[in-house]
Amino acid sequence: MKTETFKIFYKDGTSGTITIENKKLEQNGHFNIIEMTKKGKITFKNITGSMGIMENTYYKKTIIKLYKQGKEFIGEDGQTHISDAFLDIDKNGMLQAFLICLKDGCDWETKKANILRNILSCKMFTSTYPLMVDHIMREADLYLQMIKRLQNREVINMEMEAAQQEMFWNRIMAEHSKFIRGLLDPTEEELFNTANDFGREFDELTLASKAAMDRTIPLAQVTDASLKATEAIRNFKAQGTQGLIECKIKSIIIPLLGDHTLREANHYLRLLKIFEK
């Protein structure tokens, strides 16, 4: 009997493995789950699964049903590609959702890293800046780490947290400025110069945040400067996004991207006002 083992990721952030009998998962039909593990410990053994794939112009839908001892064990119908994985086990040990993870990876961070590596090695062409791919990877990683800390009920040192968040978001604001600068039409010189100035200002604030983490300058001083700069760039982004919507600014910036950067500036402002207190 030929078996194949794949890595799987659990909803709580831990990982494990799944060993199945049928490798050809892209074909409709049955497959046998020999064993599943979590943190190296066996969670389920000897489960039969059937899988069907429905495709249309817009997406691939995977339908998976699992059976144990001839009876339907669980069903899952999700709009996703089968190369993604999701495994959710409730407190009673029951399998709630299941998708197969193929060897090309179900970890989206790994996929993004592969994309960035391919861009930098000239194996993939994209109109997106490599820095933007790295930018969204860091944002995704921050969110993932925050969720894990909440799950683990970690005690947070607010002063250190504020310094770390300010260093992170000042860098994000600097990169937003540089993305805007690079996507404007060359004739938009005034907007180009404004975006360039914001990029330099937030680069300096990023360094200042790091210095605050090292306790070489007061954090309150950095927070105050970051708050003023973020209010200014928020207004710049708001005016710019409105200008894009009204077709008054020449650029290759999608209005939704402008709105995205505006929402992140508002999010950072909310954090800074909390840190200020």
C-alpha positions in Angstrom: 0.0 0.0 0.0 1.5 3.3 -1.1 1.1 6.2 1.3 2.0 9.9 1.2 2.6 12.2 4.1 1.8 16.0 4.0 2.1 18.8 6.4 -1.1 20.3 7.8 -1.8 23.4 9.9 -4.3 23.7 12.7 -6.5 26.7 13.5 -4.7 27.3 16.8 -1.4 27.8 15.0 0.2 24.4 15.6 1.1 22.0 12.9 1.1 18.3 12.3 1.0 15.7 9.5 -1.6 13.7 7.5 -0.7 10.3 6.0 -3.0 9.2 3.2 -3.2 6.2 0.9 -4.2 7.9 -2.4 -1.8 10.4 -3.8 -3.9 11.5 -6.8 -6.0 14.0 -4.9 -6.8 16.0 -8.1 -9.1 13.2 -9.2 -12.6 12.6 -8.0 -12.9 9.5 -5.8 -12.1 8.0 -2.5 -8.9 8.2 -0.4 -8.0 6.8 3.0 -6.5 8.8 5.8 -4.1 6.4 7.5 -3.2 8.8 10.3 -3.3 12.5 11.4 -1.1 14.0 14.0 -0.9 17.3 16.0 2.3 18.3 17.7 3.6 14.8 17.0 0.7 13.0 18.7 -1.9 11.0 16.8 -5.4 12.6 16.6 -7.2 10.3 14.1 -6.5 7.0 12.4 -8.1 5.0 9.6 -10.7 7.4 8.1 -12.1 7.1 4.6 -12.6 10.3 2.6 -14.3 11.1 -0.7 -13.6 14.3 -2.6 -15.2 15.9 -5.6 -14.0 19.0 -7.4 -16.4 21.5 -9.1 -14.9 24.2 -11.4 -16.3 27.2 -13.1 -14.8 30.4 -14.7 -14.2 32.1 -11.4 -13.1 29.5 -8.8 -12.5 25.9 -8.0 -14.7 24.4 -5.3 -13.5 21.5 -3.3 -16.0 19.2 -1.7 -14.7 16.7 0.9 -16.6 14.2 3.0 -15.0 11.9 5.5 -16.4 8.6 6.6 -15.7 6.3 9.6 -17.0 2.8 9.8 -19.2 3.3 6.8 -21.1 6.3 8.3 -20.6 9.9 7.2 -18.2 11.4 9.7 -18.0 15.1 8.6 -18.6 17.1 5.5 -16.9 20.3 4.2 -17.7 22.4 1.2 -15.4 25.4 0.7 -14.4 27.8 -2.1 -10.7 27.1 -2.2 -8.0 25.4 -4.2 -7.1 21.9 -2.9 -3.5 23.1 -2.4 -4.7 25.0 0.6 -5.1 23.4 4.0 -7.4 24.1 6.9 -7.9 21.7 9.8 -10.1 22.7 12.8 -10.6 20.3 15.7 -13.0 21.4 18.5 -12.5 20.9 22.2 -14.1 17.5 22.0 -11.6 16.3 19.4 -14.2 16.3 16.6 -13.0 17.2 13.1 -14.9 20.3 12.0 -13.2 21.2 8.8 -10.7 19.6 6.5 -8.8 20.5 3.3 -5.8 18.6 1.9 -2.5 20.4 1.9 -0.3 19.4 -1.0 3.5 19.5 -1.1 3.6 22.9 -2.8 2.6 24.4 0.5 -0.6 25.5 2.3 1.1 28.2 4.3 0.3 31.5 2.6 3.4 33.1 4.1 5.5 30.5 2.4 3.7 31.2 -0.9 4.4 34.9 -0.6 8.0 34.2 0.2 8.3 32.0 -2.9 6.7 34.8 -5.0 9.2 37.3 -3.7 12.1 35.0 -4.2 11.0 34.3 -7.8 10.7 38.0 -8.5 14.1 38.8 -7.1 15.7 36.0 -9.1 13.9 37.1 -12.4 11.9 33.9 -12.6 8.6 35.8 -12.3 7.5 39.1 -13.8 5.1 41.4 -12.0 4.1 45.1 -12.1 4.2 45.1 -8.3 7.3 46.3 -6.5 9.2 43.6 -4.7 9.1 45.8 -1.7 5.3 45.7 -1.8 5.3 41.9 -1.6 7.7 42.1 1.3 5.5 44.8 2.8 2.3 42.7 2.8 4.3 39.7 4.1 5.3 41.7 7.2 1.7 42.9 7.7 0.4 39.3 7.5 3.1 38.1 9.9 2.2 40.8 12.4 -1.4 39.8 12.4 -0.6 36.2 12.8 1.7 36.9 15.7 -1.0 39.0 17.4 -3.6 36.2 17.0 -1.2 33.7 18.5 -0.5 36.0 21.5 -4.2 36.4 22.1 -4.7 32.6 21.9 -1.9 32.1 24.4 -3.2 34.9 26.7 0.2 36.5 26.8 0.8 39.4 29.3 1.7 42.5 27.2 4.2 45.1 28.3 2.5 48.2 27.0 5.5 50.4 26.8 7.5 47.8 24.8 4.4 47.0 22.7 4.0 50.7 21.9 7.6 51.1 20.8 7.5 47.9 18.6 4.2 48.9 17.0 5.4 52.4 16.3 8.6 51.1 14.7 6.5 48.7 12.6 3.8 51.2 11.5 6.3 54.1 10.9 8.1 51.9 8.5 4.7 51.0 6.8 3.8 54.7 6.5 7.3 55.4 5.0 6.8 52.6 2.4 3.2 53.8 1.6 4.8 57.2 0.8 7.3 55.6 -1.5 4.7 53.5 -3.3 2.6 56.6 -3.9 5.7 58.4 -5.1 6.5 55.7 -7.6 3.0 55.2 -8.9 2.3 58.9 -9.7 2.5 60.3 -13.2 5.9 62.1 -13.7 4.0 65.3 -14.3 2.5 65.3 -10.7 5.6 66.9 -9.4 4.0 68.6 -6.3 2.4 65.3 -5.1 5.6 63.5 -5.9 7.6 65.8 -3.7 5.1 65.7 -0.9 5.1 61.9 -0.9 8.9 61.9 -1.0 9.0 64.2 2.0 6.6 61.9 4.0 8.9 58.9 3.1 11.9 60.7 4.6 10.0 61.8 7.6 8.7 58.4 8.5 12.1 56.8 7.8 13.5 59.1 10.5 10.6 58.2 12.8 11.3 54.5 12.2 14.8 55.0 13.5 13.6 57.1 16.4 11.2 54.3 17.4 14.1 51.8 17.4 16.0 54.2 19.6 13.0 54.4 22.0 13.0 50.6 22.1 16.7 50.8 23.1 15.7 53.5 25.6 18.1 56.0 24.2 15.3 58.6 23.7 11.9 59.0 25.5 9.1 57.0 23.9 6.6 59.8 24.5 8.6 62.0 22.3 8.5 59.6 19.4 4.7 58.9 20.0 4.0 62.6 19.8 6.0 63.1 16.6 4.5 60.0 15.0 1.0 61.2 15.9 1.5 64.5 14.2 3.1 63.0 11.1 0.4 60.3 10.8 -2.4 62.8 11.0 -0.7 64.7 8.2 -0.2 61.7 5.9 -3.7 60.5 6.7 -5.0 63.8 5.3 -2.7 63.5 2.3 -4.0 60.0 1.6 -7.7 61.1 2.0 -7.3 63.9 -0.4 -5.3 61.7 -2.8 -7.9 58.9 -2.8 -10.7 61.4 -3.4 -8.6 62.9 -6.3 -8.2 59.4 -7.8 -11.9 58.7 -7.5 -12.7 62.0 -9.2 -10.0 61.4 -11.9 -8.2 64.6 -10.9 -4.8 62.9 -10.3 -2.7 61.4 -13.1 -1.3 58.1 -11.8 -1.4 54.3 -12.1 -2.7 54.0 -8.5 -5.9 52.0 -8.2 -8.3 54.0 -5.9 -8.8 50.9 -3.8 -5.1 50.9 -3.0 -5.3 54.6 -2.0 -8.3 53.7 0.3 -6.3 50.7 1.7 -3.4 52.9 2.7 -5.8 55.5 4.2 -7.5 52.8 6.4 -4.1 51.7 7.6 -3.2 55.3 8.5 -6.5 55.6 10.5 -5.7 52.3 12.2 -2.2 53.6 13.2 -3.7 56.8 14.5 -6.1 54.8 16.7 -3.1 52.9 18.1 -1.1 56.1 18.7 -3.9 57.8 20.6 -4.0 54.7 22.9 -0.3 54.8 23.4 -0.4 58.6 24.1 -2.6 57.9 27.1 
